[in-house]
Amino acid sequence: MADDSGGPAKPAASSVPPKPGPRTVHCVKFGKDMPGLERVPWKGDLGKRVYESVSQEAWKLWIEHSKMLMNEYRLNPLDAQSQKIMEEQMEQFFFGEGAKLPAEYVPPKAKG
């Protein structure tokens, strides 16, 4: 279809693909804009909240913390009660009291 100038029609804004690259979120853990997660990491409303406001870097911190929880409390990831505990811990880790990292936090150096 041509536009009024006789040239080709311009694509509608909705047909323009999104910019490539990671999406950006304002991370609740680090308090700044950072690359966000690629997909919703957990079911339900908590998963949506995490997806919308947790960065990839903060999610890596959660994974390490969750490994410690699983081992310390001997949780079974397939058990409904264990999943409930992990969900409560995730909520606390990202959105609860003391969820922010200390101002003097320095990420650990990569092993290797």
N, C-alpha and C positions, 0 to 999 in steps of 0.2 A: 504494500500500500504506500502511496506517496503522500508527503505532507503538503501544505499549502504552497511551499516554494517550488514544488515540482520534483524535489529530491526524494530519496528513499525515506520512509517513515523511521523515526527514532524509536528504539525499543522502550516499552513502558518501564518505569523504575522498578516495578516488581519482578521483571524478567531479568534484571541485571544480577548476575551471580554475586554472592557475598565475597568480600575480600579473602584471599587465601591466607593461611596462617592461623595460629591459635587465637581463640577468642580471649578477650581480656575481662577480668573481674576485679573488683576491689576486694582484695583478700581480707577476711576477718582476722586471720591469724597474724599477718604481717602489716596490715593497715595501709597497704598501697596497691596500686594497679599492677597486676601480674597476669601471666598466661593462665587461663582457666582450664578446667578438666575437659576432656573430649566427649565424655558421656556422663550420664547420671550414675553415680557410683553405688547408690543404695536405693532400696524401694521406698515408696511413700513420700510424705512431705519432707522428711529429713533429707532424703536423697536430693530432692529438688532444691532445698535450701543450700545444701553443700555444693551442688552444681553451680548455683547462682553466685556464691560468695566465697568459695575456697579455691585457692590457686593450686597448680600442679605441685609446687614446692611444699605447700602446707599439707597436701594430701600425702606426699612422701613421708613427712613427719608423722602423720597419723598411721601410716602403714607400719612404720617402725614401732610406734607406741602400741598398736594393736597386737603386734607379735608378742610384745612383752606381756600384755594383758592375757592373751590366749595361753601363754606358757605359765604365768604366775597363778592364774585361776583355773588352769587345766580345762579350758573351755573347748567344746566341740562345735566347730562352725556349722555342722548340720543339725544341731540341737536347737529347738525353738527357744528354750530358756537362755541358752548361751547367746543366741542372736539378739535377744531382748537386752541382755547385759551389754553387748557390744554396741547396740544402738544407743543406749543410755550413755555409755562412755564416749561415743562419738559426739553426741549432742553436747556433753560437758566439755570435751576437748576443743570444739570449735566455737560454741556459743555460750558456754556456761561461765561461771565465776572464774576469773584467772585464765581465760582462754587466750588472752594476748601474750605474746612472747615478751620476756623481759627486754628492756631497752638495750641492755648490753649483750644480747644474744648474738653469737657468731656461729654460723653454720659449720658443722664439722667438715674437715677436708676429706676429699674422696680418697678411698683406700687404693693403694696400688702404686 
